[in-house]
Amino acid sequence: MNRIAVAAIAIAFAISCRGANEGQGRTSDVARSAAAPLAPIKLPSLSCFSTDTGTIAFGGMDTSAADQDVSGTQFSFEIDSGGLVGYVRDAAGEIPPRRALQDLRFDARTDSLTFWYSPSPNEKSLFQYHVTCQRLAGEAHLFATPTSNGVVVRDTLRRSSVITQP
């Protein structure tokens, strides 16, 4: 098992530990370190990640010709006063409002972004991508729940125009 898969499983475990211990007055060491507040997110040393370039996006949406349903995922990133922030739009039927990514981190040693979001209340999707100005390439750990590790898939998202509505 490669280190990305191991890291994704460890993050999924930490998240499920945090949920399992809610309301019991205790938190596991793994969950506590995953939930610890972070310093402002260090920025990738790429020209496309600057206050001058505005929002940068990867991935996109497709509209079915048959029924006009929209599907797809787009991650977007921008710089604010605290550093790098990220958002997701995960469409199933129509384009949803953007939602904040959780635990966004940048590793300067590997030029990698890691983050997660919850597509549904009992499900988490975790991501680790090598980032360039043209694409995100790495692994997605999808459909993790407290009782299932989900699936790990290789994933590449090309840079795209930012979806701004709704």
HUJOBEL-V15476 format. One line per field, one symbol per residue. phi: phi as a letter, one per 20 degrees, with the letter a starting at -180 (. if undefined). psi: psi as a letter, one per 40 degrees, with the letter a starting at -180 (. if undefined). burial: # if it has 9 or more other C-alpha atoms within 8 Angstrom, else .. Layout:
# HUJOBEL-V15476
phi->???
psi->???
burial->???
This chain:
# HUJOBEL-V15476
phi->.fffffffffffffffffffefndmbcfffffffeffdfgffegecffdbffemfdccnaccdfffcmfdbpccdccbdcfeoecccccdebobfeffcffdlfccdffdlddcabbdfbgdcccdcccfdcfeadcrcdddmfcfdbfmcdcfbcdefbffedcf
psi->hiddddddddddddddddddeheeeihiddddddeiiiiihiiifidegiddeahiiiaaiihhddeeihiihhhiiihadeahiiiihghgdihiiiiiiifhihhddefihiiiihdidfiihiihhhhiedihhbihgifhideheaihiihhhiiiihhei.
burial->....##.##.##.#####..##....##..##.#......#.......##...######.#.......###########...##########..#....##..###....########....#########...###########...##.#..#.####......
